Amino acid sequence: MKRYKVNKTYEQINQKIRDGKVVVVTAEEIIDILKDKGPVKTAREIDVVTTGTFSPMCSSGAFINFGHSVPTIKAAKVWLNNVPAYAGLAAVDCYIGATEPSEEDPLNKVYPGEFKYGGGHVIQDLVAGKKVRLKATAYGTDCYPSRGIEKDITLKTVPQAT
């Protein structure tokens, strides 16, 4: 095994985590620490560098069952705070993608675009306990006669959200 100036094993770092002695910094913080202390001293002092983000990312989103209406509806199109959500699931289920922009966002019509509100913001609003305006339209059937609903939802008022 090649020898490095600093050697730490996963087992050692996990033990420091269990003991509450681990030193954790963010990816943003490590830059200044490296500039100040250099790579060897930094590697000796820092155990974990986090790289997580709360930014909307591709493939991130939320499945939401918004509950049956009276009369019942099989949603064909859904918007949450005017952000389109995919409705091709069960009757009152939808999927909102984190990177889906609001319908009124100008996108890149004026480059580079502003992208002020979208699916990630809707998810953040729901997690924060805020009300989100749901609008759903449908074509209507014998079993699902309603052609549309609008209502405010929160994570506490929907039957299921993942």
Z-matrix of the N, CA and C atoms (Angstrom, degrees):
N
C 1 1.447
C 2 1.524 1 109.15
N 3 1.302 2 116.70 1 132.89
C 4 1.456 3 122.09 2 179.94
C 5 1.522 4 110.24 3 -67.80
N 6 1.294 5 116.65 4 139.82
C 7 1.463 6 122.54 5 179.89
C 8 1.527 7 109.82 6 -92.03
N 9 1.303 8 115.31 7 133.07
C 10 1.462 9 122.07 8 177.05
C 11 1.514 10 108.73 9 -112.53
N 12 1.320 11 116.74 10 165.97
C 13 1.457 12 120.79 11 178.34
C 14 1.521 13 111.52 12 -68.11
N 15 1.336 14 116.51 13 -26.38
C 16 1.464 15 121.85 14 176.78
C 17 1.518 16 107.36 15 -132.43
N 18 1.317 17 117.06 16 126.05
C 19 1.455 18 122.17 17 178.98
C 20 1.524 19 109.18 18 -123.43
N 21 1.341 20 116.14 19 117.54
C 22 1.465 21 121.75 20 174.86
C 23 1.515 22 107.35 21 -130.60
N 24 1.306 23 116.14 22 139.50
C 25 1.454 24 120.04 23 177.40
C 26 1.528 25 109.33 24 -102.62
N 27 1.328 26 114.87 25 161.29
C 28 1.468 27 119.25 26 174.98
C 29 1.526 28 110.01 27 -58.96
N 30 1.319 29 116.23 28 -39.39
C 31 1.464 30 120.37 29 -179.41
C 32 1.524 31 111.07 30 -60.75
N 33 1.336 32 117.16 31 -42.53
C 34 1.469 33 120.53 32 179.26
C 35 1.529 34 111.24 33 -64.75
N 36 1.324 35 116.30 34 -44.07
C 37 1.465 36 119.90 35 -179.79
C 38 1.525 37 110.40 36 -66.64
N 39 1.337 38 117.28 37 -42.14
C 40 1.463 39 120.00 38 177.66
C 41 1.529 40 111.58 39 -62.17
N 42 1.334 41 117.36 40 -36.02
C 43 1.463 42 120.11 41 176.83
C 44 1.528 43 110.47 42 -65.96
N 45 1.333 44 117.44 43 -40.31
C 46 1.471 45 120.80 44 177.15
C 47 1.531 46 110.52 45 -63.25
N 48 1.335 47 116.61 46 -35.71
C 49 1.468 48 120.51 47 176.24
C 50 1.525 49 109.14 48 -63.55
N 51 1.337 50 117.29 49 -48.12
C 52 1.473 51 121.22 50 179.83
C 53 1.534 52 111.35 51 -61.47
N 54 1.323 53 116.74 52 -36.48
C 55 1.466 54 121.29 53 -178.96
C 56 1.525 55 112.76 54 -80.94
N 57 1.335 56 117.04 55 -7.09
C 58 1.463 57 120.36 56 -178.83
C 59 1.518 58 112.65 57 73.74
N 60 1.328 59 117.37 58 24.46
C 61 1.462 60 121.85 59 -177.20
C 62 1.521 61 113.42 60 -115.03
N 63 1.326 62 117.04 61 7.80
C 64 1.455 63 121.37 62 -178.25
C 65 1.526 64 109.71 63 -71.17
N 66 1.334 65 116.33 64 144.47
C 67 1.465 66 121.68 65 176.29
C 68 1.524 67 107.30 66 -107.13
N 69 1.341 68 115.43 67 116.59
C 70 1.460 69 122.09 68 -175.69
C 71 1.528 70 108.81 69 -119.68
N 72 1.335 71 116.44 70 134.58
C 73 1.467 72 121.85 71 174.76
C 74 1.520 73 108.36 72 -133.59
N 75 1.318 74 115.41 73 162.05
C 76 1.463 75 120.02 74 176.92
C 77 1.524 76 110.15 75 -85.05
N 78 1.323 77 115.45 76 164.79
C 79 1.461 78 120.85 77 177.44
C 80 1.529 79 110.44 78 -60.19
N 81 1.310 80 116.86 79 -34.13
C 82 1.466 81 120.82 80 178.50
C 83 1.531 82 110.97 81 -68.88
N 84 1.331 83 117.04 82 -40.89
C 85 1.466 84 121.35 83 -178.63
C 86 1.524 85 112.62 84 -69.16
N 87 1.326 86 117.58 85 -34.10
C 88 1.463 87 120.56 86 -174.53
C 89 1.528 88 112.27 87 -63.22
N 90 1.301 89 116.92 88 -27.72
C 91 1.479 90 120.58 89 -178.23
C 92 1.526 91 110.97 90 -59.85
N 93 1.318 92 117.07 91 -51.24
C 94 1.474 93 120.40 92 -179.74
C 95 1.528 94 111.77 93 -68.09
N 96 1.333 95 116.85 94 -35.76
C 97 1.464 96 120.01 95 178.63
C 98 1.522 97 109.90 96 -63.38
N 99 1.333 98 116.96 97 -43.43
C 100 1.468 99 120.81 98 177.68
C 101 1.523 100 111.80 99 -62.01
N 102 1.323 101 116.22 100 -42.23
C 103 1.473 102 119.67 101 178.91
C 104 1.519 103 110.93 102 -62.87
N 105 1.330 104 116.77 103 -38.42
C 106 1.458 105 122.04 104 -175.77
C 107 1.529 106 112.46 105 -78.79
N 108 1.323 107 117.55 106 -43.02
C 109 1.468 108 120.58 107 -171.29
C 110 1.522 109 114.94 108 -108.91
N 111 1.336 110 117.12 109 -13.84
C 112 1.457 111 119.92 110 -176.64
C 113 1.514 112 111.12 111 82.73
N 114 1.346 113 116.01 112 165.97
C 115 1.459 114 119.70 113 -173.16
C 116 1.531 115 115.38 114 -68.92
N 117 1.313 116 118.82 115 -37.60
C 118 1.464 117 120.55 116 -175.55
C 119 1.528 118 110.94 117 -70.91
N 120 1.322 119 117.35 118 -49.45
C 121 1.467 120 120.75 119 179.57
C 122 1.534 121 110.52 120 -64.28
N 123 1.337 122 116.01 121 -38.21
C 124 1.464 123 119.98 122 177.94
C 125 1.522 124 110.09 123 -62.89
N 126 1.328 125 117.83 124 -45.39
C 127 1.463 126 121.76 125 -179.99
C 128 1.523 127 111.86 126 -63.06
N 129 1.330 128 117.09 127 -33.06
C 130 1.469 129 120.42 128 177.88
C 131 1.531 130 110.92 129 -70.61
N 132 1.330 131 117.55 130 -36.54
C 133 1.463 132 121.62 131 -173.59
C 134 1.536 133 114.06 132 -89.59
N 135 1.325 134 117.18 133 -34.09
C 136 1.466 135 121.17 134 -174.64
C 137 1.530 136 109.06 135 -99.45
N 138 1.332 137 116.17 136 131.45
C 139 1.460 138 120.89 137 -179.11
C 140 1.524 139 113.11 138 -98.19
N 141 1.335 140 116.74 139 -37.45
C 142 1.462 141 121.22 140 -174.08
C 143 1.517 142 109.56 141 -138.18
N 144 1.344 143 115.93 142 136.16
C 145 1.463 144 121.64 143 172.76
C 146 1.530 145 106.49 144 -117.13
N 147 1.329 146 115.96 145 119.37
C 148 1.462 147 119.88 146 179.82
C 149 1.515 148 109.84 147 -84.48
N 150 1.318 149 115.88 148 145.02
C 151 1.462 150 120.47 149 179.51
C 152 1.520 151 111.24 150 -128.07
N 153 1.328 152 117.40 151 13.09
C 154 1.458 153 121.15 152 -179.36
C 155 1.514 154 111.51 153 -68.48
N 156 1.320 155 114.61 154 161.75
C 157 1.456 156 120.74 155 179.90
C 158 1.513 157 109.78 156 -141.59
N 159 1.320 158 116.83 157 152.61
C 160 1.460 159 120.82 158 172.35
C 161 1.521 160 109.32 159 -103.65
N 162 1.302 161 116.18 160 9.02
C 163 1.462 162 120.10 161 179.58
C 164 1.518 163 110.28 162 -73.66
N 165 1.337 164 117.03 163 151.13
C 166 1.466 165 119.01 164 175.34
C 167 1.524 166 110.08 165 -62.77
N 168 1.317 167 116.14 166 130.70
C 169 1.459 168 121.38 167 -177.65
C 170 1.529 169 109.39 168 -124.03
N 171 1.311 170 116.42 169 152.72
C 172 1.462 171 120.78 170 173.89
C 173 1.523 172 109.12 171 -56.12
N 174 1.307 173 116.51 172 147.37
C 175 1.462 174 125.02 173 178.90
C 176 1.526 175 113.33 174 70.77
N 177 1.319 176 118.54 175 2.19
C 178 1.460 177 120.90 176 174.92
C 179 1.517 178 108.53 177 -95.36
N 180 1.299 179 116.17 178 149.10
C 181 1.449 180 119.67 179 179.33
C 182 1.506 181 110.96 180 176.89
N 183 1.325 182 116.49 181 -168.95
C 184 1.459 183 121.67 182 -179.39
C 185 1.523 184 110.36 183 -141.66
N 186 1.320 185 115.59 184 135.42
C 187 1.458 186 122.20 185 170.09
C 188 1.518 187 106.90 186 -91.53
N 189 1.326 188 116.26 187 130.79
C 190 1.462 189 120.22 188 -177.68
C 191 1.523 190 109.46 189 -132.12
N 192 1.324 191 115.81 190 128.26
C 193 1.458 192 121.89 191 168.82
C 194 1.514 193 104.48 192 -99.74
N 195 1.339 194 117.10 193 113.30
C 196 1.462 195 120.23 194 -173.94
C 197 1.520 196 113.85 195 -93.88
N 198 1.315 197 117.97 196 4.31
C 199 1.454 198 121.65 197 172.74
C 200 1.518 199 113.45 198 87.39
N 201 1.319 200 115.63 199 148.99
C 202 1.464 201 121.36 200 -178.36
C 203 1.528 202 111.94 201 -73.26
N 204 1.294 203 113.84 202 147.03
C 205 1.460 204 121.47 203 175.72
C 206 1.529 205 108.33 204 -101.28
N 207 1.313 206 115.62 205 171.05
C 208 1.467 207 121.19 206 173.38
C 209 1.510 208 106.74 207 -123.65
N 210 1.333 209 119.11 208 114.77
C 211 1.458 210 126.66 209 -2.79
C 212 1.532 211 111.12 210 -69.71
N 213 1.316 212 115.67 211 166.33
C 214 1.455 213 121.55 212 -175.12
C 215 1.535 214 111.63 213 -68.59
N 216 1.342 215 113.99 214 157.73
C 217 1.467 216 120.85 215 -178.71
C 218 1.517 217 109.28 216 -135.43
N 219 1.330 218 116.52 217 145.44
C 220 1.464 219 123.20 218 167.19
C 221 1.518 220 104.46 219 -112.49
N 222 1.329 221 115.69 220 96.09
C 223 1.462 222 121.30 221 -173.76
C 224 1.523 223 111.52 222 -60.09
N 225 1.326 224 115.55 223 129.75
C 226 1.463 225 121.43 224 175.39
C 227 1.523 226 110.91 225 -100.49
N 228 1.338 227 115.97 226 -33.71
C 229 1.463 228 121.91 227 177.09
C 230 1.523 229 107.61 228 -137.27
N 231 1.345 230 115.16 229 140.18
C 232 1.463 231 120.84 230 -177.92
C 233 1.524 232 109.35 231 -135.61
N 234 1.321 233 115.74 232 141.80
C 235 1.466 234 122.81 233 172.74
C 236 1.512 235 108.07 234 -131.06
N 237 1.320 236 115.92 235 139.41
C 238 1.458 237 122.42 236 173.68
C 239 1.520 238 106.99 237 -120.03
N 240 1.341 239 116.21 238 114.58
C 241 1.473 240 121.03 239 -172.75
C 242 1.529 241 111.21 240 50.33
N 243 1.314 242 114.80 241 41.80
C 244 1.470 243 123.89 242 178.20
C 245 1.537 244 113.67 243 66.88
N 246 1.321 245 116.35 244 18.70
C 247 1.464 246 121.71 245 173.20
C 248 1.524 247 106.91 246 -103.98
N 249 1.343 248 118.22 247 122.53
C 250 1.460 249 120.08 248 -179.14
C 251 1.528 250 112.47 249 -61.80
N 252 1.329 251 114.80 250 138.13
C 253 1.464 252 121.62 251 174.49
C 254 1.524 253 107.34 252 -122.65
N 255 1.308 254 117.17 253 150.32
C 256 1.462 255 121.59 254 -179.19
C 257 1.525 256 109.37 255 -77.36
N 258 1.334 257 116.29 256 127.87
C 259 1.460 258 121.24 257 -175.92
C 260 1.516 259 113.13 258 -112.18
N 261 1.293 260 120.53 259 9.77
C 262 1.458 261 122.02 260 -176.84
C 263 1.513 262 113.54 261 -80.77
N 264 1.296 263 116.04 262 39.77
C 265 1.464 264 121.84 263 -178.95
C 266 1.525 265 108.16 264 -113.71
N 267 1.313 266 117.65 265 -138.47
C 268 1.467 267 121.30 266 176.13
C 269 1.530 268 109.00 267 -76.80
N 270 1.313 269 116.38 268 179.08
C 271 1.467 270 122.24 269 -170.54
C 272 1.531 271 114.06 270 -52.25
N 273 1.318 272 117.69 271 -48.15
C 274 1.466 273 120.26 272 -175.80
C 275 1.527 274 111.62 273 -123.46
N 276 1.324 275 115.73 274 34.83
C 277 1.456 276 122.14 275 175.62
C 278 1.516 277 109.42 276 -110.57
N 279 1.316 278 115.66 277 147.64
C 280 1.461 279 120.10 278 174.26
C 281 1.516 280 108.93 279 -146.76
N 282 1.318 281 115.15 280 163.60
C 283 1.468 282 122.21 281 175.58
C 284 1.514 283 107.12 282 -125.88
N 285 1.344 284 116.40 283 125.03
C 286 1.458 285 120.24 284 175.81
C 287 1.518 286 108.42 285 -109.60
N 288 1.318 287 115.85 286 122.96
C 289 1.456 288 121.42 287 178.51
C 290 1.521 289 110.70 288 -81.47
N 291 1.319 290 116.54 289 139.93
C 292 1.463 291 121.41 290 -176.85
C 293 1.524 292 112.68 291 -62.54
N 294 1.333 293 118.27 292 -27.96
C 295 1.464 294 119.91 293 -176.68
C 296 1.526 295 113.15 294 -99.05
N 297 1.335 296 117.34 295 7.18
C 298 1.467 297 120.51 296 179.37
C 299 1.534 298 109.84 297 -72.92
N 300 1.339 299 118.43 298 124.06
C 301 1.468 300 119.75 299 -179.39
C 302 1.527 301 112.18 300 -81.62
N 303 1.304 302 115.39 301 160.03
C 304 1.462 303 122.34 302 174.32
C 305 1.524 304 109.40 303 -63.12
N 306 1.329 305 115.99 304 150.73
C 307 1.470 306 119.86 305 -178.51
C 308 1.524 307 112.91 306 -61.91
N 309 1.338 308 118.21 307 -30.37
C 310 1.463 309 118.69 308 -178.30
C 311 1.532 310 113.66 309 -92.05
N 312 1.331 311 117.26 310 3.45
C 313 1.466 312 119.75 311 178.43
C 314 1.526 313 109.46 312 -68.02
N 315 1.332 314 117.83 313 132.72
C 316 1.467 315 119.97 314 -179.10
C 317 1.529 316 113.68 315 -72.08
N 318 1.329 317 116.83 316 -4.65
C 319 1.464 318 122.31 317 -178.67
C 320 1.520 319 109.51 318 52.95
N 321 1.307 320 118.41 319 -129.74
C 322 1.462 321 120.72 320 -178.38
C 323 1.522 322 112.99 321 -99.98
N 324 1.327 323 117.48 322 21.40
C 325 1.465 324 119.34 323 176.93
C 326 1.522 325 110.23 324 -61.07
N 327 1.312 326 115.97 325 -33.36
C 328 1.463 327 121.82 326 171.11
C 329 1.524 328 105.31 327 -119.18
N 330 1.343 329 115.59 328 95.29
C 331 1.453 330 122.13 329 -174.18
C 332 1.521 331 110.89 330 -61.92
N 333 1.318 332 121.66 331 138.28
C 334 1.451 333 127.14 332 8.35
C 335 1.531 334 113.76 333 -93.08
N 336 1.286 335 119.40 334 14.10
C 337 1.459 336 121.67 335 179.53
C 338 1.511 337 111.37 336 81.91
N 339 1.324 338 115.76 337 161.57
C 340 1.459 339 119.61 338 -178.69
C 341 1.522 340 112.47 339 -113.18
N 342 1.325 341 118.16 340 -34.10
C 343 1.458 342 122.34 341 177.84
C 344 1.535 343 110.96 342 46.77
N 345 1.329 344 115.40 343 58.84
C 346 1.466 345 121.40 344 -172.43
C 347 1.522 346 114.23 345 -74.33
N 348 1.331 347 118.87 346 -28.79
C 349 1.463 348 120.45 347 -175.57
C 350 1.521 349 108.79 348 -151.80
N 351 1.321 350 115.03 349 136.41
C 352 1.462 351 119.40 350 179.63
C 353 1.511 352 111.65 351 -160.27
N 354 1.328 353 115.32 352 -161.72
C 355 1.450 354 121.15 353 -175.14
C 356 1.516 355 114.41 354 -58.26
N 357 1.311 356 117.81 355 -39.91
C 358 1.465 357 120.49 356 177.70
C 359 1.517 358 111.77 357 -61.70
N 360 1.330 359 116.26 358 -36.26
C 361 1.456 360 120.38 359 177.24
C 362 1.521 361 111.43 360 -68.67
N 363 1.350 362 116.28 361 -39.46
C 364 1.472 363 120.55 362 177.10
C 365 1.526 364 109.29 363 -59.63
N 366 1.326 365 116.83 364 -47.51
C 367 1.461 366 121.34 365 179.96
C 368 1.525 367 109.88 366 -61.59
N 369 1.325 368 116.88 367 -43.74
C 370 1.461 369 120.82 368 178.49
C 371 1.533 370 110.43 369 -61.13
N 372 1.331 371 117.23 370 -42.74
C 373 1.468 372 120.67 371 177.86
C 374 1.524 373 111.02 372 -60.71
N 375 1.327 374 117.10 373 -44.44
C 376 1.465 375 120.43 374 178.84
C 377 1.523 376 111.56 375 -61.85
N 378 1.321 377 116.92 376 -46.42
C 379 1.464 378 120.78 377 -179.84
C 380 1.533 379 110.94 378 -63.19
N 381 1.332 380 116.67 379 -32.32
C 382 1.469 381 121.44 380 178.96
C 383 1.529 382 112.39 381 -78.43
N 384 1.335 383 117.38 382 -1.03
C 385 1.462 384 120.45 383 178.25
C 386 1.513 385 114.73 384 85.45
N 387 1.331 386 116.73 385 9.43
C 388 1.468 387 120.19 386 -179.18
C 389 1.519 388 111.12 387 -80.09
N 390 1.333 389 115.56 388 157.03
C 391 1.460 390 121.18 389 174.10
C 392 1.519 391 109.64 390 -76.78
N 393 1.320 392 115.12 391 140.93
C 394 1.459 393 122.62 392 176.77
C 395 1.528 394 106.81 393 -124.13
N 396 1.332 395 116.59 394 134.83
C 397 1.467 396 120.98 395 -179.28
C 398 1.521 397 109.65 396 -83.71
N 399 1.315 398 116.41 397 119.03
C 400 1.452 399 122.73 398 177.43
C 401 1.518 400 108.73 399 -100.42
N 402 1.314 401 115.81 400 132.12
C 403 1.463 402 122.26 401 172.17
C 404 1.517 403 106.66 402 -128.37
N 405 1.336 404 116.00 403 131.02
C 406 1.457 405 120.77 404 177.72
C 407 1.516 406 108.94 405 -134.63
N 408 1.327 407 115.71 406 138.97
C 409 1.461 408 121.08 407 174.47
C 410 1.520 409 108.45 408 -119.76
N 411 1.336 410 115.10 409 157.70
C 412 1.459 411 120.72 410 -177.42
C 413 1.516 412 110.11 411 -149.47
N 414 1.327 413 115.90 412 166.43
C 415 1.461 414 121.11 413 179.47
C 416 1.519 415 111.46 414 -92.48
N 417 1.331 416 118.97 415 -14.70
C 418 1.452 417 122.99 416 177.99
C 419 1.517 418 113.13 417 78.55
N 420 1.315 419 116.89 418 131.79
C 421 1.463 420 123.51 419 176.05
C 422 1.522 421 107.56 420 -139.05
N 423 1.331 422 117.08 421 176.14
C 424 1.458 423 120.29 422 175.99
C 425 1.529 424 110.98 423 -60.98
N 426 1.329 425 117.07 424 -41.81
C 427 1.468 426 121.59 425 -178.80
C 428 1.519 427 112.99 426 -78.70
N 429 1.321 428 116.00 427 -30.30
C 430 1.466 429 122.46 428 -178.09
C 431 1.526 430 108.45 429 -127.72
N 432 1.344 431 118.05 430 77.39
C 433 1.462 432 120.68 431 -171.69
C 434 1.533 433 115.65 432 -74.35
N 435 1.327 434 118.18 433 -21.84
C 436 1.464 435 119.33 434 -176.86
C 437 1.526 436 110.45 435 -66.50
N 438 1.331 437 115.82 436 140.78
C 439 1.469 438 121.17 437 179.30
C 440 1.524 439 112.23 438 -106.48
N 441 1.328 440 116.27 439 0.71
C 442 1.458 441 117.70 440 177.27
C 443 1.513 442 112.48 441 177.55
N 444 1.320 443 114.62 442 151.06
C 445 1.466 444 121.40 443 173.10
C 446 1.519 445 108.74 444 -143.38
N 447 1.303 446 115.02 445 154.37
C 448 1.463 447 122.87 446 170.07
C 449 1.505 448 106.72 447 -139.88
N 450 1.331 449 115.38 448 131.79
C 451 1.456 450 119.64 449 178.29
C 452 1.519 451 109.11 450 -161.64
N 453 1.332 452 115.36 451 159.62
C 454 1.455 453 120.97 452 173.68
C 455 1.519 454 108.29 453 -87.62
N 456 1.331 455 116.01 454 138.07
C 457 1.454 456 121.14 455 176.85
C 458 1.525 457 109.36 456 -126.66
N 459 1.320 458 115.70 457 156.52
C 460 1.467 459 124.00 458 169.23
C 461 1.517 460 106.40 459 -136.44
N 462 1.311 461 117.31 460 170.83
C 463 1.466 462 119.12 461 176.83
C 464 1.521 463 110.82 462 -62.24
N 465 1.330 464 117.71 463 -28.65
C 466 1.466 465 120.46 464 179.88
C 467 1.518 466 112.81 465 -76.49
N 468 1.329 467 117.75 466 -21.98
C 469 1.473 468 119.67 467 -176.30
C 470 1.520 469 113.84 468 -98.31
N 471 1.320 470 118.46 469 -12.07
C 472 1.470 471 119.73 470 178.36
C 473 1.530 472 109.11 471 -90.54
N 474 1.347 473 116.13 472 146.74
C 475 1.469 474 118.85 473 178.92
C 476 1.523 475 114.51 474 -64.68
N 477 1.347 476 116.43 475 -32.92
C 478 1.463 477 119.39 476 -175.29
C 479 1.526 478 109.98 477 -156.09
N 480 1.313 479 115.94 478 139.75
C 481 1.472 480 122.08 479 173.20
C 482 1.523 481 108.26 480 -150.76
N 483 1.334 482 114.43 481 134.59
C 484 1.465 483 120.00 482 179.31
C 485 1.505 484 109.11 483 -131.11
